[in-house]
Amino acid sequence: MGLGIHPQLLPELPPEHDAEHLERLDALLTRGGAVAVGECGLDGPSFPGAPLERQLAVLRGHMALARKHGLPVLMHCHRAHPALIAFLKEEPFPEAGVLMHSYSGGVELARFYLQKGCHFSFAGPVTWAEARKPLDALRVIPPERLVAETDSPDQAPTPHRGTRSEPGYLPHIIEGMARALGEPAEVLAERTTLNARKLFREAFPPASR
C-alpha cells in the first residue's frame, strides 16, 4: 500500500496541523508495510482551502519522507504541471523514484518527467475515444518506465465509463495501451507487472498460474 496525504484532502485538514500530520505519516512509514509514499502532489493553483503554497509545502514533506524511507512517490498532478515542473527542478529526487499517477499530460511534459527519472502509470483515459494526449505520451515513454492502473474508483475505462472503476477492469486498460503501442496485450501485461515489482521492490507476489 501507499501512505500519503492527497492534496484534495487538504481543505478538510487545518493547515496549522500539516506538520503534525506529516510527523504521523513518518511514524506510520517507520512501522513498515508501505511500498510507496502517496498519493500526494498538486491539484491546481487555486484549489479551495489549499493554496498552491500549502500544497507545495506538504508535497515537500512527502518527498523528504520518501528519501528518508527509501520509497517511491505516487505523484498526483491535476492542472498544476508548471508548478510541479518548477518544484522538481529544485527538489532532490527520491532515489527510489517517482511514479506519475494516472498520467494524462502531453508529450513535452512527459519528456521533462522522463529526464527527471519518473515512471508513468496510465489508467482509464487511454481507452477513451477522445483522449489523445495520454496516448501520444504513451508512445514516447520507454517500455521499462510504464505501469498500468485502474485509479479505482475513478476514471473507469471503456466499456464501463461513467460507472465506478474497479480493480478488475485493469485488462481493459492494458488492452487500450497495447492497441496504442501496437503490441500484444499479454506482452504488455507481463512488462508492466515486472516494472511495478521493480518499482515497489517486489512488494507483491507473482500471480498464480
C-alpha positions in Angstrom: 0.0 0.0 0.0 1.0 3.6 -0.3 0.6 6.1 2.5 0.2 9.8 2.0 -2.0 12.9 2.2 -3.8 13.6 -1.0 -4.0 17.3 -1.9 -7.8 17.1 -2.3 -8.0 16.2 1.4 -6.1 19.4 2.5 -9.3 21.6 2.7 -10.6 19.2 5.3 -7.5 19.4 7.4 -6.5 22.5 9.5 -3.3 24.0 7.9 -1.8 24.6 11.3 -1.7 20.8 11.7 0.1 20.0 8.5 3.5 19.4 10.2 1.8 17.2 12.8 0.1 15.1 10.1 3.5 14.7 8.3 5.0 13.5 11.6 2.3 10.9 12.0 2.8 9.8 8.4 6.5 9.4 9.2 5.6 7.2 12.2 3.3 5.0 10.0 6.0 4.6 7.4 8.5 3.7 10.1 6.3 0.7 11.1 6.9 -0.8 7.7 4.5 -2.4 5.2 4.1 0.6 2.9 5.6 0.3 -0.6 5.2 4.0 -1.6 4.7 7.5 -0.3 1.4 8.9 -1.6 -0.8 9.5 -3.4 0.4 13.1 -2.9 1.1 16.1 -5.2 -0.7 19.1 -6.6 -4.3 19.7 -7.6 -4.4 23.1 -9.3 -3.2 26.6 -8.4 -6.4 27.8 -6.8 -7.8 24.7 -5.1 -10.3 26.0 -2.5 -8.9 25.7 1.0 -5.5 24.6 -0.2 -3.5 27.4 -1.9 -0.6 26.3 -4.0 1.9 27.4 -1.4 0.4 25.0 1.1 0.2 22.1 -1.4 3.9 22.6 -2.3 4.9 22.6 1.4 3.0 19.4 2.1 4.4 17.8 -1.1 7.9 18.8 0.0 7.3 16.9 3.2 6.3 13.8 1.3 9.4 14.0 -0.8 11.6 14.2 2.3 9.8 11.2 3.8 10.3 9.2 0.5 14.0 9.9 0.7 14.2 9.1 4.4 12.4 5.7 4.0 13.8 4.8 0.6 10.3 4.6 -1.0 9.0 5.8 -4.4 6.5 8.6 -4.6 3.0 8.3 -6.1 2.6 11.7 -7.7 -0.8 13.3 -8.4 -0.8 16.3 -10.7 -4.0 18.0 -11.9 -4.0 21.4 -13.6 -0.6 22.1 -12.0 2.1 20.8 -14.2 4.0 24.2 -14.5 4.2 24.4 -10.7 5.3 20.7 -10.4 8.0 21.1 -13.0 9.4 24.2 -11.2 9.2 22.2 -7.9 11.0 19.1 -9.3 13.8 21.3 -10.8 14.7 22.3 -7.3 13.6 19.4 -5.1 16.0 16.5 -4.5 14.7 13.4 -6.3 14.0 10.3 -4.2 16.4 7.5 -5.1 13.5 5.1 -5.2 11.8 7.2 -7.9 8.6 8.9 -8.7 5.5 7.4 -10.4 3.4 9.9 -12.3 0.0 8.5 -11.3 -2.8 8.2 -13.9 -0.7 10.3 -16.4 -2.8 12.4 -18.8 -0.3 15.1 -19.9 1.2 15.5 -23.3 4.5 14.6 -24.9 6.5 17.6 -23.9 5.6 17.2 -20.2 6.4 13.5 -20.4 9.8 14.3 -21.8 10.6 16.5 -18.8 9.4 13.9 -16.3 11.4 11.2 -18.2 14.5 13.3 -17.9 14.0 13.5 -14.2 13.7 9.7 -14.0 10.0 9.3 -13.5 7.9 6.3 -14.2 4.4 6.6 -15.7 1.1 4.9 -14.8 -1.8 5.0 -17.2 -5.5 4.5 -16.3 -8.9 4.5 -17.9 -8.4 7.5 -20.2 -6.2 5.5 -22.6 -9.4 3.7 -23.6 -11.5 6.8 -24.2 -12.0 7.8 -27.8 -11.3 11.5 -27.3 -8.1 11.0 -25.1 -5.3 11.9 -27.5 -2.6 13.4 -25.2 -2.1 10.4 -23.0 -1.9 8.1 -26.0 0.7 10.4 -27.7 2.7 10.5 -24.4 2.4 6.7 -24.0 4.2 6.2 -27.3 7.3 8.1 -26.3 7.8 6.5 -22.9 10.4 3.8 -22.7 8.9 0.3 -22.1 10.7 0.0 -18.8 9.0 3.1 -17.4 5.4 2.0 -18.0 2.9 0.8 -15.4 -0.9 0.3 -15.6 -3.6 1.1 -13.0 -7.3 1.5 -12.7 -7.4 4.6 -10.5 -10.4 2.9 -8.8 -13.0 4.2 -8.0 -12.4 7.0 -10.6 -11.9 7.1 -14.4 -13.5 3.8 -15.4 -12.3 2.5 -18.8 -14.4 1.8 -21.8 -16.8 -0.1 -21.8 -17.5 0.8 -18.2 -17.0 4.5 -18.5 -19.4 6.5 -16.3 -19.5 3.8 -13.6 -17.3 3.1 -10.6 -13.9 1.9 -11.7 -12.9 -1.4 -10.2 -9.5 -3.2 -10.0 -10.9 -6.0 -12.2 -11.0 -3.5 -15.1 -7.2 -3.5 -15.4 -7.3 -5.8 -18.5 -9.3 -3.1 -20.4 -6.5 -0.6 -19.7 -3.8 -3.0 -20.7 -5.7 -3.6 -23.9 -6.0 0.1 -24.6 -2.3 0.7 -24.0 -1.4 -2.3 -26.2 -3.5 -1.0 -29.1 -1.8 2.3 -28.9 1.6 0.7 -28.9 0.8 -1.9 -31.5 1.8 -4.9 -29.4 0.1 -7.9 -27.8 -1.7 -7.2 -24.6 -0.1 -10.3 -23.0 3.4 -8.9 -23.6 2.5 -5.5 -22.2 0.8 -7.1 -19.1 4.0 -9.0 -18.3 6.2 -6.0 -18.8 4.1 -3.6 -16.7 3.8 -6.1 -14.0 7.6 -6.6 -13.9 8.1 -2.8 -13.9 5.7 -2.5 -10.9 7.5 -5.2 -9.0 10.8 -3.4 -9.6 9.5 0.0 -8.6 7.8 -1.3 -5.5 10.7 -3.6 -4.6 9.0 -7.0 -5.2 6.3 -5.9 -2.7 3.6 -8.2 -4.1 3.7 -11.8 -5.1 3.6 -13.1 -8.7 0.2 -14.1 -10.0 -0.7 -17.7 -9.6 -0.5 -19.8 -12.8 
